Amino acid sequence: MNQYDAIIVGGGPAGTAAATVLAEAGLSVILLEEKRMPRHKVCGEFITPECFPTLRRLGVFESIRTAGAQEITQLRLNDVNGRMLQVPIADISRDSSWAIGLSRYRFDQILLDRARAAGAVCMEGFAVKGSLSENGAICGVEGMSLTDGKMRVFQAPIVFDASGRNSRLTVLRDERVGGRPGKRLYALKAHLTGVTGIQDQVELYFFPEGYGGLSRVENDVVNLCLIVSERTLRESAGDGLKIVRQTVMKNKLARARLAQAEVSGKWLSAGPLTFGRRSLSENGLIPIGDAGGMIDPFTGTGMQIALRTGEMAAQSLIECVRPSAVADSAVHRCVETTGPAVQSDGNGWDRLLPEVLARYRSKYQREFGKPMAVAKMLRQAVFSPRSVELVGRILVRSPRLARRMLRATRVQKSS
């Protein structure tokens, strides 16, 4: 079968969350992922308490906890001069007094397995090349199996793009470029052993033109993830260790933490990066996760946005489809017809996308409009060599202000 109620492109947290919700509701859904899972990915691998309600609804919370997840109870901010502010997770979250550290290698696999168990068809090693349209409306996608090189077409009236910040489907080329040459930002990540002093805390270190952080994941491994300028990347010729010495290790505490550290595996990089919200509709597809906008990693809110946008976009589709229409496979028949013969909530299926988008936009703005706006203001200071030292000093010396700013970058009321 190549006809579905919905197609999801991308098998990260946003895509698998959407697939699970849709499949649990009885819709037929296919998830197409280009990589073979599990795989490592550039990420801070920090799961805030605000993610917990969604993880529980998806039915994966206990699986994550027993997969080696590390409890994180403290956030420590370190300015460029080595001054530190310690903030308990309980002070910036109403959902829990602790967060989680877990590698994307395990986290994403748990979510993908759950989507399969819910009934979603999950195809790995499939590269989506583009979307298909008929009479001006999206009707599916086409791509190639990386296993046998064969081209295949899948049809559906709704396509969710969860393929990330550099999506070929919904992100415009100039957005993927990530700014002017020389001014662009890149992310680097490595898993380290031999790090001293990192237990139940995540530590964030600010330095001119960037920041980096340390936090523990499973198997006594520590995640090091940092954002650097293109100039720094070029000056070090892309050498991860040189970059760390030129940036994070300028901080006295970070130098002590990393004095005996060794890289486990290999360095990963991503970029150029673009931050901020994008259009929630492009070319008739619905972007979720980073394809719909990427919040700055220093907020710790990225995983929450990925999970919730996948969940809320799926809920928006379900709300627009009568249960009886789902139960008798009316959506399948709609795909096979050429007009809006099948009715859903009194409207033709040609009205489905606008209705789903309207609901999705409303949910998104209600939950993430303010965090995105706050992150934008903070970004302008963090990436300015002239202001990062001042901002770091203010936050470290003003715990109340720091707590308010951190709370403002995340949704405080569980959905």
C-alpha positions as CSV (number, residue, x, y, z in Angstrom):
1,M,0.0,0.0,0.0
2,N,1.3,3.5,-0.8
3,Q,-1.7,5.5,0.2
4,Y,-2.0,6.9,3.7
5,D,-3.9,9.3,5.8
6,A,-0.7,11.2,6.6
7,I,3.0,11.1,5.6
8,I,5.8,12.2,8.0
9,V,9.2,13.0,6.7
10,G,11.8,12.6,9.4
11,G,12.3,10.2,12.3
12,G,13.5,12.5,15.1
13,P,11.4,13.4,18.2
14,A,8.9,15.6,16.3
15,G,8.3,13.0,13.6
16,T,7.9,10.0,15.9
17,A,5.7,11.9,18.3
18,A,3.4,12.8,15.5
19,A,3.4,9.3,14.1
20,T,2.6,7.8,17.5
21,V,-0.3,10.2,18.2
22,L,-1.8,9.7,14.7
23,A,-1.4,5.9,14.8
24,E,-3.0,5.7,18.2
25,A,-6.0,7.6,16.9
26,G,-6.5,5.0,14.1
27,L,-5.1,6.9,11.2
28,S,-2.8,5.2,8.8
29,V,0.6,6.9,8.8
30,I,4.0,6.3,7.2
31,L,7.2,7.8,8.6
32,L,10.1,8.2,6.2
33,E,13.6,8.5,7.7
34,E,16.8,9.0,5.6
35,K,19.2,7.6,8.2
36,R,19.4,4.2,9.7
37,M,18.5,4.2,13.4
38,P,19.9,4.5,15.9
39,R,22.5,7.2,15.2
40,H,24.3,9.9,17.1
41,K,23.3,13.5,16.4
42,V,24.5,17.0,17.3
43,C,22.4,17.8,20.4
44,G,22.8,19.0,24.0
45,E,20.9,15.8,25.0
46,F,19.2,17.7,27.8
47,I,15.5,16.8,28.3
48,T,13.7,19.4,30.4
49,P,10.9,18.5,32.8
50,E,8.5,20.3,30.4
51,C,9.0,17.3,28.1
52,F,7.7,14.8,30.7
53,P,4.0,15.2,30.2
54,T,4.3,14.5,26.4
55,L,6.7,11.6,27.0
56,R,4.1,10.1,29.4
57,R,1.3,10.6,26.9
58,L,3.4,8.9,24.3
59,G,4.0,6.0,26.6
60,V,7.8,6.1,26.7
61,F,8.6,7.9,29.9
62,E,9.5,4.8,31.9
63,S,11.4,3.3,29.0
64,I,13.6,6.4,28.9
65,R,14.2,6.3,32.6
66,T,15.3,2.7,32.5
67,A,17.6,3.3,29.4
68,G,20.3,4.8,31.5
69,A,18.9,8.3,31.8
70,Q,20.7,10.6,34.2
71,E,18.8,12.8,36.6
72,I,19.9,16.4,36.5
73,T,18.9,18.6,39.4
74,Q,21.0,21.7,38.9
75,L,21.8,24.3,36.2
76,R,25.0,26.2,36.5
77,L,25.8,29.3,34.5
78,N,29.4,30.4,34.2
79,D,30.4,33.7,32.8
80,V,33.6,34.4,30.8
81,N,35.4,35.4,34.0
82,G,34.7,32.2,35.9
83,R,31.9,33.5,38.1
84,M,29.1,30.9,38.6
85,L,25.4,30.9,39.3
86,Q,23.7,27.7,40.4
87,V,20.0,27.3,39.8
88,P,18.0,24.3,41.0
89,I,15.8,22.8,38.2
90,A,12.9,23.1,40.7
91,D,13.3,26.9,40.6
92,I,12.7,27.1,36.8
93,S,10.2,24.3,36.2
94,R,6.8,23.4,37.7
95,D,6.8,20.0,36.2
96,S,9.6,18.4,38.1
97,S,12.6,19.1,40.3
98,W,14.9,17.3,37.9
99,A,15.6,17.0,34.2
100,I,17.1,14.1,32.2
101,G,20.4,13.5,30.3
102,L,20.2,10.8,27.7
103,S,21.9,10.4,24.3
104,R,19.9,10.9,21.1
105,Y,21.2,7.5,20.1
106,R,18.9,5.9,22.7
107,F,16.2,8.5,23.0
108,D,15.4,8.6,19.3
109,Q,15.4,4.8,19.0
110,I,12.9,4.5,21.9
111,L,10.6,7.0,20.2
112,L,10.8,5.2,16.8
113,D,10.1,1.8,18.4
114,R,7.1,3.3,20.1
115,A,5.7,4.7,16.8
116,R,6.1,1.3,15.2
117,A,4.3,-0.4,18.2
118,A,1.5,2.1,17.8
119,G,0.9,1.0,14.2
120,A,2.9,3.6,12.2
121,V,4.8,2.3,9.2
122,C,8.4,3.4,9.7
123,M,10.7,3.2,6.8
124,E,14.4,3.9,7.4
125,G,17.0,4.5,4.7
126,F,14.5,6.4,2.5
127,A,15.5,9.8,1.1
128,V,12.6,12.0,0.2
129,K,13.4,14.1,-2.8
130,G,10.4,16.3,-3.0
131,S,6.6,16.6,-2.6
132,L,3.9,15.9,-5.2
133,S,0.9,18.0,-6.0
134,E,-2.3,17.7,-8.0
135,N,-4.5,20.7,-8.9
136,G,-2.3,22.9,-6.7
137,A,-2.7,20.7,-3.6
138,I,0.0,18.5,-2.0
139,C,-0.9,14.8,-2.5
140,G,2.3,13.0,-1.4
141,V,6.0,12.7,-1.7
142,E,8.6,10.9,-3.9
143,G,12.0,9.6,-3.0
144,M,14.6,6.9,-3.2
145,S,15.3,3.8,-1.2
146,L,18.9,3.9,-0.2
147,T,18.9,0.1,0.1
148,D,18.1,-0.7,-3.5
149,G,18.2,2.6,-5.3
150,K,14.5,2.4,-6.4
151,M,12.3,5.4,-6.6
152,R,8.9,5.2,-4.8
153,V,5.9,7.4,-4.4
154,F,3.7,7.7,-1.3
155,Q,0.3,9.5,-1.3
156,A,-1.6,11.3,1.4
157,P,-3.7,14.5,1.8
158,I,-1.5,15.7,4.7
159,V,2.4,15.8,4.8
160,F,4.3,16.7,7.9
161,D,7.9,17.8,7.4
162,A,10.0,16.8,10.4
163,S,13.2,16.6,8.5
164,G,15.0,19.3,10.5
165,R,16.4,22.8,10.2
166,N,17.8,22.3,6.7
167,S,14.8,20.6,5.2
168,R,14.7,20.5,1.4
169,L,10.9,20.5,1.6
170,T,9.8,23.5,3.6
171,V,12.8,25.6,4.4
172,L,13.9,28.2,1.9
173,R,17.4,28.0,0.6
174,D,18.4,31.4,2.0
175,E,17.3,30.2,5.4
176,R,19.4,27.1,5.1
177,V,22.5,29.2,4.4
178,G,22.3,30.6,7.9
179,G,23.5,34.2,7.4
180,R,26.4,36.0,5.8
181,P,29.7,34.1,5.2
182,G,32.0,34.7,8.1
183,K,29.2,35.5,10.5
184,R,27.5,32.1,10.5
185,L,27.2,29.8,13.5
186,Y,28.1,26.2,13.8
187,A,27.4,23.5,16.5
188,L,29.9,20.8,17.6
189,K,29.3,17.9,19.8
190,A,31.3,15.0,21.3
191,H,30.9,12.4,24.0
192,L,33.7,12.5,26.6
193,T,35.1,10.2,29.2
194,G,37.4,11.3,32.1
195,V,35.5,14.5,32.8
196,T,35.7,15.4,36.5
197,G,33.0,17.0,38.7
198,I,30.0,16.6,36.4
199,Q,27.3,14.7,38.4
200,D,23.7,15.9,38.6
201,Q,24.2,19.3,37.0
202,V,24.4,20.8,33.6
203,E,27.0,23.5,33.3
204,L,26.9,26.2,30.7
205,Y,30.0,28.3,29.8
206,F,29.8,31.6,27.9
207,F,32.7,32.9,25.9
208,P,33.1,35.6,23.2
209,E,31.0,34.7,20.2
210,G,29.5,31.5,21.6
211,Y,28.8,29.2,24.5
212,G,29.1,25.5,25.4
213,G,27.8,23.1,28.0
214,L,28.6,19.8,29.8
215,S,26.0,17.3,31.1
216,R,26.1,13.6,31.8
217,V,24.3,11.0,29.7
218,E,24.3,7.2,30.1
219,N,27.3,4.9,30.6
220,D,29.4,7.5,32.6
221,V,29.7,9.6,29.4
222,V,29.5,13.4,29.4
223,N,28.0,15.4,26.5
224,L,30.0,18.4,25.3
225,C,28.1,20.6,22.9
226,L,29.0,24.1,21.9
227,I,28.1,26.9,19.4
228,V,30.9,28.7,17.8
229,S,31.4,31.3,15.1
230,E,32.5,30.5,11.6
231,R,35.7,32.5,12.2
232,T,36.6,30.2,15.1
233,L,35.9,27.2,13.0
234,R,38.1,28.4,10.2
235,E,41.0,29.4,12.5
236,S,41.1,25.9,14.0
237,A,40.7,24.2,10.7
238,G,37.7,22.3,12.0
239,D,39.8,20.5,14.7
240,G,37.4,19.9,17.6
241,L,40.0,19.8,20.3
242,K,41.5,23.1,19.1
243,I,38.1,24.7,19.1
244,V,37.5,23.6,22.7
245,R,40.8,25.0,23.8
246,Q,40.1,28.4,22.1
247,T,36.6,28.6,23.5
248,V,35.2,26.6,26.4
249,M,38.5,26.0,28.1
250,K,39.2,29.7,28.5
251,N,36.9,29.3,31.4
252,K,38.8,28.3,34.5
253,L,36.2,25.8,35.8
254,A,35.8,24.2,32.3
255,R,39.6,23.7,32.1
256,A,39.5,21.8,35.3
257,R,36.6,19.7,34.2
258,L,38.2,18.8,30.9
259,A,41.8,18.4,32.0
260,Q,41.8,14.6,31.7
261,A,38.9,14.2,29.2
262,E,39.1,12.0,26.1
263,V,36.7,11.9,23.2
264,S,34.6,8.7,23.0
265,G,33.7,8.2,19.4
266,K,34.0,11.1,17.0
267,W,33.2,14.8,16.7
268,L,29.9,15.7,15.1
269,S,29.2,19.1,13.6
270,A,26.2,20.9,12.2
271,G,25.6,24.2,10.5
272,P,25.4,26.9,9.5
273,L,22.6,27.4,12.0
274,T,19.5,29.5,11.8
275,F,17.4,30.4,14.8
276,G,13.9,31.7,15.3
277,R,10.4,30.7,14.1
278,R,9.7,30.1,10.4
279,S,6.4,30.0,8.5
280,L,4.3,27.1,9.7
281,S,3.1,26.4,6.2
282,E,5.4,26.3,3.1
283,N,4.4,24.8,-0.2
284,G,1.4,23.0,1.3
285,L,3.3,21.0,3.9
286,I,3.2,21.3,7.7
287,P,6.6,21.8,9.3
288,I,7.2,20.4,12.8
289,G,10.3,20.4,15.0
290,D,13.2,22.3,13.7
291,A,11.7,22.6,10.3
292,G,9.2,25.0,11.8
293,G,11.8,27.0,13.7
294,M,14.8,26.4,15.9
295,I,15.1,27.9,19.4
296,D,18.6,28.7,20.8
297,P,20.1,25.7,22.5
298,F,21.1,27.7,25.6
299,T,17.4,27.8,26.5
300,G,17.2,24.0,26.9
301,T,13.8,24.1,25.2
302,G,14.6,22.5,21.9
303,M,13.5,19.0,22.8
304,Q,10.3,20.3,24.3
305,I,9.4,22.2,21.1
306,A,10.2,19.1,18.9
307,L,8.0,16.8,20.9
308,R,5.1,19.2,21.4
309,T,5.0,20.5,17.8
310,G,4.8,16.9,16.6
311,E,2.1,16.1,19.2
312,M,0.1,19.3,18.5
313,A,0.2,19.1,14.8
314,A,-1.1,15.5,14.9
315,Q,-3.8,16.5,17.4
316,S,-4.8,19.3,15.0
317,L,-5.3,16.8,12.2
318,I,-7.3,14.5,14.4
319,E,-9.5,17.3,15.6
320,C,-10.4,18.0,11.9
321,V,-11.4,14.4,11.2
322,R,-14.5,12.8,12.5
323,P,-13.9,9.6,14.4
324,S,-16.4,7.8,12.0
325,A,-14.4,9.0,9.0
326,V,-11.3,7.5,10.5
327,A,-12.9,4.3,11.5
328,D,-14.3,3.4,8.1
329,S,-11.1,4.5,6.2
330,A,-12.8,7.5,4.6
331,V,-9.5,9.2,4.3
332,H,-8.2,6.4,2.1
333,R,-11.2,6.8,-0.2
334,C,-10.5,10.5,-0.3
335,V,-7.0,10.0,-1.6
336,E,-8.3,7.7,-4.3
337,T,-10.9,10.3,-5.5
338,T,-10.2,13.4,-7.5
339,G,-12.5,15.8,-5.7
340,P,-13.8,16.6,-2.2
341,A,-16.5,13.9,-2.3
342,V,-15.9,12.8,1.3
343,Q,-17.0,15.2,4.0
344,S,-15.2,15.8,7.4
345,D,-16.9,18.0,10.0
346,G,-19.0,19.4,7.2
347,N,-16.2,20.4,4.9
348,G,-14.6,19.0,1.8
349,W,-11.1,17.4,2.1
350,D,-9.7,20.2,0.0
351,R,-10.4,22.3,3.1
352,L,-8.5,19.9,5.4
353,L,-5.0,21.5,5.2
354,P,-6.2,25.1,6.0
355,E,-8.2,23.9,9.0
356,V,-5.3,21.8,10.3
357,L,-2.9,24.7,9.9
358,A,-5.2,27.1,11.6
359,R,-5.4,24.9,14.7
360,Y,-1.7,24.1,14.6
361,R,-0.7,27.8,14.4
362,S,-2.9,28.7,17.3
363,K,-1.5,25.9,19.5
364,Y,2.1,26.9,18.5
365,Q,1.6,30.6,19.2
366,R,0.0,29.9,22.6
367,E,2.8,27.7,23.8
368,F,5.9,28.9,22.1
369,G,5.3,32.4,20.9
370,K,6.7,34.0,24.1
371,P,9.7,31.6,24.5
372,M,10.8,32.2,20.9
373,A,10.6,36.0,21.4
374,V,12.6,35.9,24.7
375,A,15.2,33.6,23.1
376,K,15.6,36.1,20.2
377,M,16.4,38.9,22.7
378,L,18.9,36.8,24.6
379,R,20.6,35.7,21.3
380,Q,21.5,39.2,20.4
381,A,23.4,39.5,23.6
382,V,25.0,36.0,23.8
383,F,26.6,36.3,20.3
384,S,27.9,39.8,20.7
385,P,31.5,39.8,22.0
386,R,30.9,43.3,23.4
387,S,27.8,42.3,25.5
388,V,28.3,38.6,26.4
389,E,30.6,39.4,29.3
390,L,28.2,42.0,30.6
391,V,25.1,39.8,30.3
392,G,27.0,36.9,31.9
393,R,28.0,39.1,34.8
394,I,24.4,40.4,35.3
395,L,22.9,36.9,35.3
396,V,25.5,35.5,37.7
397,R,25.1,38.4,40.1
398,S,21.3,38.5,39.8
399,P,19.9,35.1,40.6
400,R,16.3,36.3,40.6
401,L,16.6,37.9,37.1
402,A,18.4,34.7,35.8
403,R,15.5,32.5,37.1
404,R,12.9,34.8,35.5
405,M,14.7,34.7,32.1
406,L,15.1,30.9,32.2
407,R,11.5,30.4,33.1
408,A,10.5,32.7,30.2
409,T,12.1,30.5,27.6
410,R,9.9,27.5,28.3
411,V,6.2,26.7,28.7
412,Q,5.4,26.6,32.4
413,K,2.0,25.1,32.3
414,S,2.0,21.4,31.3
415,S,-0.2,20.7,28.3
